[in-house]
Amino acid sequence: MDQGTDTLIPRMIRNGVALNFAELSDGYQAMLVVALDLILRYYSLFFEGNPLQGRALVGIDEIELHLHPSWQRTVLPQLTNLFPNTQFILTTHSPIVVQAAIDRNFTVLRLIEKNNEVTAQRVSPGLMKRLRGADVGSLLFEEHLFGVESRFSVEYARIEQRVEALQALVSRGTATPSDYEELKRGLGTLEELVANEDRRRADGSTMAQMVRMQAEFVKALTDELEKARK
């Protein structure tokens, strides 16, 4: 702290530079406001022992607000370690925060809107077990949590949806030769997207292999149809 005219001025040291709180990023300021506010309240409420171990119920809306993804990964354990006897009720739109909550076996609720009413439903133990240790993408695209329909951008999600519709025509036996051609092009596009993702992740995922097998299967069917027409 620096000596001010009447009071001590708190500063944070970042990379060897002393910064006022107002000079910190929004994420730092948001977490400092929460932590310092709770610490001051606990010291005024709990007089025996360590005040930070006092029992309390705290609600925080959108805990991930302004936080870098790396901070979103650790904000829950940081809060629960600092205030071990506090029950936190948090809201979030971040699959990273939910991932941390699941791995620490915290209770996770999702909001369900139906008939102009919103209710909170607890995520089942079975789903919690299946998602424990899952990557962020799996949580984001898990329909029971966030309802995101595709891992691709809006443009490529339309291609994905069209591919699914064409595959349904093939399954029913009502696909035309032009449908097969369109399906082959769509699967080729998705195969390229997934392969690029695999190269970025360098893990050779089975998803790319499955898309590749689908594309090869449709190509073989198309070739057989062309032979039959000759």
C-alpha positions as CSV (number, residue, x, y, z in Angstrom):
1,M,0.0,0.0,0.0
2,D,1.0,3.6,-0.6
3,Q,0.6,6.4,2.0
4,G,-2.1,8.8,0.8
5,T,-3.1,12.1,2.3
6,D,-5.4,10.6,4.9
7,T,-5.5,6.8,4.2
8,L,-3.5,4.0,2.8
9,I,-4.0,3.4,-0.9
10,P,-4.1,-0.2,-1.9
11,R,-2.2,-1.3,-5.0
12,M,-1.6,-4.6,-6.9
13,I,1.8,-5.6,-8.2
14,R,1.5,-7.0,-11.8
15,N,4.7,-7.9,-13.6
16,G,6.6,-5.7,-11.2
17,V,4.4,-2.6,-11.8
18,A,2.2,-1.2,-9.0
19,L,-1.3,-0.5,-10.2
20,N,-4.3,1.2,-8.7
21,F,-7.5,-0.9,-8.7
22,A,-8.9,1.4,-11.3
23,E,-6.0,0.5,-13.6
24,L,-6.7,-3.2,-13.5
25,S,-8.7,-5.1,-16.1
26,D,-12.5,-5.6,-15.7
27,G,-11.9,-9.2,-14.7
28,Y,-9.5,-8.3,-11.9
29,Q,-11.8,-5.6,-10.7
30,A,-14.8,-7.8,-10.7
31,M,-13.2,-10.6,-8.7
32,L,-11.6,-8.1,-6.3
33,V,-14.9,-6.4,-5.6
34,V,-16.5,-9.8,-4.8
35,A,-13.6,-11.1,-2.6
36,L,-12.9,-7.8,-0.8
37,D,-16.6,-7.2,-0.2
38,L,-17.1,-10.7,1.3
39,I,-13.9,-10.4,3.4
40,L,-15.1,-7.1,4.9
41,R,-18.5,-8.4,5.6
42,Y,-17.2,-11.6,7.2
43,Y,-14.9,-9.6,9.5
44,S,-17.9,-7.6,10.7
45,L,-20.1,-10.7,11.1
46,F,-17.9,-13.4,12.6
47,F,-15.8,-12.4,15.6
48,E,-14.5,-15.8,16.8
49,G,-11.8,-17.8,15.0
50,N,-11.0,-17.2,11.4
51,P,-13.8,-14.9,10.0
52,L,-13.3,-16.4,6.5
53,Q,-14.5,-19.7,7.8
54,G,-17.8,-18.3,8.9
55,R,-21.0,-20.0,7.6
56,A,-22.9,-17.9,5.1
57,L,-25.0,-18.1,1.9
58,V,-23.8,-16.0,-1.0
59,G,-25.4,-15.4,-4.4
60,I,-23.4,-14.1,-7.4
61,D,-25.0,-13.5,-10.8
62,E,-22.9,-14.3,-13.9
63,I,-19.8,-15.3,-12.1
64,E,-17.8,-15.4,-15.4
65,L,-18.5,-11.8,-16.3
66,H,-15.4,-10.1,-17.7
67,L,-13.2,-13.1,-16.7
68,H,-10.6,-14.6,-19.0
69,P,-11.3,-18.3,-19.8
70,S,-8.3,-19.3,-17.7
71,W,-9.8,-17.5,-14.7
72,Q,-13.2,-19.1,-15.4
73,R,-11.5,-22.5,-14.9
74,T,-10.4,-21.6,-11.4
75,V,-12.9,-19.1,-10.0
76,L,-15.0,-21.8,-8.2
77,P,-12.2,-23.5,-6.4
78,Q,-10.6,-20.1,-5.5
79,L,-13.9,-18.9,-3.9
80,T,-14.6,-22.2,-2.1
81,N,-11.0,-22.5,-0.8
82,L,-11.1,-18.9,0.5
83,F,-14.5,-19.2,2.1
84,P,-14.7,-23.0,2.9
85,N,-18.0,-22.8,4.9
86,T,-19.9,-20.6,2.5
87,Q,-22.6,-22.0,0.2
88,F,-22.4,-20.2,-3.1
89,I,-25.3,-19.9,-5.4
90,L,-24.0,-18.8,-8.8
91,T,-25.4,-18.2,-12.3
92,T,-23.3,-18.6,-15.4
93,H,-23.5,-18.8,-19.2
94,S,-20.0,-20.4,-19.3
95,P,-19.5,-24.1,-20.0
96,I,-16.0,-23.6,-18.5
97,V,-17.5,-22.7,-15.1
98,V,-20.0,-25.6,-15.3
99,Q,-17.1,-27.9,-16.2
100,A,-15.4,-26.9,-12.9
101,A,-18.6,-27.3,-11.0
102,I,-19.2,-30.8,-12.3
103,D,-15.6,-32.0,-11.7
104,R,-15.9,-30.8,-8.1
105,N,-19.3,-32.5,-7.7
106,F,-21.2,-29.3,-7.0
107,T,-24.9,-29.3,-7.6
108,V,-25.8,-28.0,-11.1
109,L,-29.2,-26.7,-12.0
110,R,-30.4,-25.7,-15.5
111,L,-33.3,-23.3,-16.2
112,I,-36.1,-24.7,-18.4
113,E,-38.6,-22.4,-20.1
114,K,-41.9,-23.9,-20.9
115,N,-45.4,-22.4,-21.3
116,N,-44.0,-18.9,-20.4
117,E,-42.7,-20.3,-17.1
118,V,-39.1,-20.8,-16.1
119,T,-38.2,-23.6,-13.6
120,A,-34.9,-24.8,-12.2
121,Q,-34.1,-28.5,-12.7
122,R,-31.2,-30.3,-11.1
123,V,-28.9,-32.1,-13.5
124,S,-29.3,-35.8,-12.8
125,P,-26.5,-37.8,-11.1
126,G,-26.2,-40.0,-14.3
127,L,-25.6,-37.0,-16.5
128,M,-23.2,-35.5,-14.0
129,K,-21.2,-38.8,-14.0
130,R,-21.1,-38.9,-17.8
131,L,-19.9,-35.3,-18.1
132,R,-17.3,-35.6,-15.3
133,G,-13.9,-35.0,-17.0
134,A,-15.5,-34.0,-20.3
135,D,-14.0,-31.3,-22.4
136,V,-15.6,-27.9,-22.7
137,G,-17.0,-28.6,-26.1
138,S,-18.9,-31.6,-24.9
139,L,-20.6,-29.5,-22.2
140,L,-21.3,-26.7,-24.6
141,F,-23.1,-29.0,-27.1
142,E,-24.8,-31.1,-24.4
143,E,-28.5,-30.5,-25.1
144,H,-29.4,-30.8,-21.5
145,L,-27.3,-27.8,-20.5
146,F,-26.8,-25.1,-23.1
147,G,-28.9,-26.3,-26.0
148,V,-26.3,-25.2,-28.6
149,E,-27.3,-27.2,-31.7
150,S,-24.0,-27.3,-33.6
151,R,-20.3,-27.0,-33.0
152,F,-19.8,-25.2,-36.3
153,S,-20.5,-21.6,-37.2
154,V,-24.0,-20.6,-38.4
155,E,-23.0,-20.9,-42.0
156,Y,-21.6,-24.4,-41.7
157,A,-24.4,-25.4,-39.3
158,R,-26.8,-25.1,-42.2
159,I,-24.7,-27.5,-44.2
160,E,-24.7,-29.9,-41.2
161,Q,-28.5,-29.7,-41.0
162,R,-28.9,-30.2,-44.7
163,V,-26.7,-33.3,-44.5
164,E,-28.8,-34.7,-41.7
165,A,-32.0,-34.1,-43.8
166,L,-30.4,-35.8,-46.8
167,Q,-29.3,-38.8,-44.7
168,A,-32.9,-39.2,-43.5
169,L,-34.0,-39.4,-47.2
170,V,-31.4,-42.0,-47.8
171,S,-32.6,-44.0,-44.8
172,R,-36.2,-43.9,-46.1
173,G,-35.1,-44.9,-49.5
174,T,-36.5,-41.8,-51.2
175,A,-33.2,-40.0,-52.0
176,T,-32.7,-39.0,-55.6
177,P,-29.4,-39.0,-57.5
178,S,-29.2,-35.3,-57.0
179,D,-29.7,-35.8,-53.3
180,Y,-26.8,-38.2,-53.2
181,E,-24.6,-35.7,-55.0
182,E,-25.5,-33.0,-52.6
183,L,-25.0,-35.3,-49.7
184,K,-21.6,-36.2,-51.0
185,R,-20.6,-32.5,-51.3
186,G,-21.9,-31.7,-47.8
187,L,-20.1,-34.6,-46.2
188,G,-17.0,-33.6,-48.0
189,T,-17.2,-30.1,-46.5
190,L,-17.8,-31.5,-43.0
191,E,-15.0,-34.0,-43.4
192,E,-12.6,-31.1,-44.3
193,L,-13.8,-29.1,-41.3
194,V,-13.4,-31.9,-38.9
195,A,-10.0,-32.9,-40.4
196,N,-8.8,-29.3,-39.9
197,E,-10.0,-29.4,-36.3
198,D,-8.1,-32.6,-35.8
199,R,-4.9,-31.1,-37.2
200,R,-5.3,-28.2,-34.8
201,R,-5.8,-30.5,-31.9
202,A,-3.4,-33.1,-33.2
203,D,-5.4,-35.9,-31.7
204,G,-6.8,-37.8,-34.8
205,S,-10.2,-38.1,-33.2
206,T,-12.6,-40.8,-34.2
207,M,-15.1,-38.2,-35.3
208,A,-13.0,-37.4,-38.3
209,Q,-12.8,-41.1,-39.1
210,M,-16.6,-41.5,-38.8
211,V,-17.2,-38.5,-41.1
212,R,-14.7,-39.9,-43.6
213,M,-16.3,-43.3,-43.6
214,Q,-19.7,-41.7,-44.2
215,A,-18.3,-39.7,-47.1
216,E,-16.7,-42.8,-48.6
217,F,-20.0,-44.8,-48.2
218,V,-22.0,-42.1,-49.9
219,K,-19.5,-41.9,-52.7
220,A,-19.7,-45.6,-53.3
221,L,-23.5,-45.5,-53.4
222,T,-23.4,-42.6,-55.9
223,D,-20.9,-44.5,-58.1
224,E,-23.2,-47.6,-58.0
225,L,-26.2,-45.4,-59.0
226,E,-24.3,-43.9,-61.9
227,K,-23.3,-47.4,-63.1
228,A,-26.9,-48.6,-62.8
229,R,-28.1,-45.7,-65.0
230,K,-25.7,-46.6,-67.8
